[in-house]
Amino acid sequence: GFQVVVVDRHGALIAHTNNEQGMIERFNNNALFSGALEGKEVFGEFTSNGVDYVGSATLIRDLGWVVLAVQPKAAAFATQRTLLMAWASSAVFSLLVALAAAFLLARVLKKRLDGFTEHMQAVANGYYGKAIPRFRITEIDELSLSMQRMANSVLERESSLKQNEAKLLSILDGAADAILIADRYRGV
């Protein structure tokens, strides 16, 4: 984990959070240590003995000591990695939920449109009285209402035509009787 090493200008160990003597050899010859000896506050990454580290180093001027605070890179960025994985997982989950919702809504819409198509087919076949399904989508609902008005208008015209046809047949039947009577008696 996190380690703090205090060394003098010559690289001799003064204090260390981990008592392993070999640890100092990993840090006293890196860019952070060198930069701190020049009087800079240094932040960065380095590799030592095959392990990637991140950390900072600063010089305690009055004592001539360098304080190195380092941590293995994997441990330092574990929180970021965990956060990134949580974000990616939630994004994938959200996408799957959105796709499932879209699929379900598409099925509901298709079912309603199938009902609308069925009604239009019935109107095309002459069954004008069949009820047209209503929709929550304004544009489709307006189309549905327009189609219902059209079907009602066709029913009214058909009814009117039937009444007119009945009147015409009545007149023609009466006219035929009158013509036959006029022909039979040869007078008007």
GUSE-693642 format. One line per 2 residues: number of its first residue (from 0); for each residue x, y, z of C-alpha. Coordinates in pm, whole numbers, plus 50000, padded with zeros to 5 digits. Each point is the difference from the previous one (the first is absolute). Layout:
BEGIN
NUM = X,Y,Z ~ ...;
//
This chain:
BEGIN
0 = 50000,50000,50000 ~ 50095,50355,50078;
2 = 50360,50054,50110 ~ 50193,50295,50137;
4 = 50379,49996,49984 ~ 50233,50260,50147;
6 = 50358,49993,49877 ~ 50292,50236,50031;
8 = 50182,50166,49709 ~ 50220,49698,49955;
10 = 49713,49753,49985 ~ 50044,49860,50351;
12 = 49673,49886,50156 ~ 49877,50216,50287;
14 = 49642,49877,50035 ~ 49767,49770,49813;
16 = 49644,49883,50053 ~ 50109,49651,49897;
18 = 50311,49873,50178 ~ 50130,49804,49701;
20 = 50350,50134,49933 ~ 49979,49914,49630;
22 = 49709,50241,49951 ~ 50227,50305,50008;
24 = 50196,49869,49705 ~ 49682,50018,49795;
26 = 49955,50373,50064 ~ 50335,50171,50047;
28 = 50099,49976,49635 ~ 49683,50116,49831;
30 = 49893,50327,49837 ~ 49790,50106,50300;
32 = 50298,49971,50236 ~ 50230,50182,49756;
34 = 49750,50281,49941 ~ 49948,50048,50373;
36 = 50375,50027,50057 ~ 49996,50291,49754;
38 = 49751,50175,50228 ~ 49686,49936,49793;
40 = 49673,49850,50114 ~ 49969,49711,49763;
42 = 49694,49791,49909 ~ 50004,49712,49758;
44 = 50025,49637,49910 ~ 50296,49764,49990;
46 = 50074,49630,49980 ~ 50222,49821,50245;
48 = 50071,49626,50009 ~ 49716,49940,49752;
50 = 49739,50184,50209 ~ 49840,50324,49876;
52 = 49970,50270,50266 ~ 49849,50346,50030;
54 = 50099,50251,50261 ~ 50159,50324,50097;
56 = 50325,50111,50153 ~ 50103,50316,50177;
58 = 50315,50128,50164 ~ 50012,50101,50365;
60 = 50253,50280,49943 ~ 50111,50055,50360;
62 = 50089,49634,50044 ~ 50093,49911,49644;
64 = 49766,49703,50009 ~ 49769,49880,49723;
66 = 49653,49878,50085 ~ 49854,49760,49746;
68 = 49631,49910,50016 ~ 49931,49717,49755;
70 = 49739,49742,49926 ~ 49981,49721,49745;
72 = 49815,50132,49695 ~ 49748,49717,50008;
74 = 49901,50090,50357 ~ 50000,50374,49931;
76 = 49760,49972,49709 ~ 49786,49718,50141;
78 = 49727,50246,50100 ~ 49995,50151,49652;
80 = 49988,49655,49845 ~ 49716,49898,50232;
82 = 49812,50320,49925 ~ 50055,49952,49627;
84 = 49879,49639,50018 ~ 49693,50109,50198;
86 = 49930,50273,49745 ~ 50047,49765,49705;
88 = 49783,49734,50164 ~ 49723,50249,50073;
90 = 50022,50136,49644 ~ 49967,49648,49855;
92 = 49715,49923,50240 ~ 49824,50326,49909;
94 = 50042,49923,49633 ~ 49851,49653,50047;
96 = 49705,50142,50196 ~ 49945,50264,49731;
98 = 50011,49734,49727 ~ 49756,49779,50191;
100 = 49763,50294,50053 ~ 50027,50097,49633;
102 = 49928,49642,49897 ~ 49694,49979,50226;
104 = 49870,50338,49884 ~ 50053,49897,49638;
106 = 49799,49683,50059 ~ 49715,50197,50160;
108 = 50004,50251,49714 ~ 50007,49721,49742;
110 = 49703,49833,50165 ~ 49804,50326,49987;
112 = 50105,50067,49642 ~ 49890,49647,49909;
114 = 49656,50087,50143 ~ 49998,50319,49794;
116 = 50101,49807,49688 ~ 49730,49742,50070;
118 = 49741,50277,50020 ~ 50121,50156,49676;
120 = 49976,49658,49837 ~ 49642,49966,50128;
122 = 49914,50346,49861 ~ 50156,49902,49667;
124 = 49779,49688,50002 ~ 49686,50207,50065;
126 = 49960,49957,50378 ~ 49987,50369,50092;
128 = 49856,49966,50350 ~ 50300,49830,50158;
130 = 50153,50208,50284 ~ 50348,50142,49948;
132 = 50240,49956,50293 ~ 50126,50312,50183;
134 = 50369,50082,50042 ~ 50205,50194,50254;
136 = 50215,50138,49720 ~ 49826,50320,49891;
138 = 50076,49980,49630 ~ 49887,49639,49965;
140 = 49694,50067,50216 ~ 49906,50294,49774;
142 = 50041,49775,49697 ~ 49783,49740,50172;
144 = 49729,50258,50074 ~ 50016,50127,49641;
146 = 49957,49645,49872 ~ 49702,49953,50237;
148 = 49842,50323,49868 ~ 50059,49879,49646;
150 = 49835,49664,50075 ~ 49702,50176,50166;
152 = 49970,50231,49698 ~ 50001,49701,49767;
154 = 49729,49833,50216 ~ 49786,50316,49984;
156 = 50040,50025,49623 ~ 49927,49632,49959;
158 = 49685,50037,50211 ~ 49898,50305,49798;
160 = 50064,49815,49675 ~ 49789,49706,50120;
162 = 49713,50235,50089 ~ 50028,50177,49665;
164 = 50016,49665,49823 ~ 49684,49885,50181;
166 = 49821,50323,49898 ~ 50120,49964,49642;
168 = 49886,49638,49985 ~ 49661,50103,50141;
170 = 49968,50273,49736 ~ 50110,49767,49723;
172 = 49757,49729,50116 ~ 49717,50256,50001;
174 = 50105,50137,49662 ~ 50006,49652,49851;
176 = 49642,49938,50122 ~ 49887,50331,49852;
178 = 50167,49927,49668 ~ 49841,49655,49989;
180 = 49658,50144,50077 ~ 50036,50266,49734;
182 = 50103,49738,49748 ~ 49721,49762,50087;
184 = 49709,50245,49957 ~ 50168,50196,49725;
186 = 49937,50325,50152 ~ 50144,50231,50246;
//
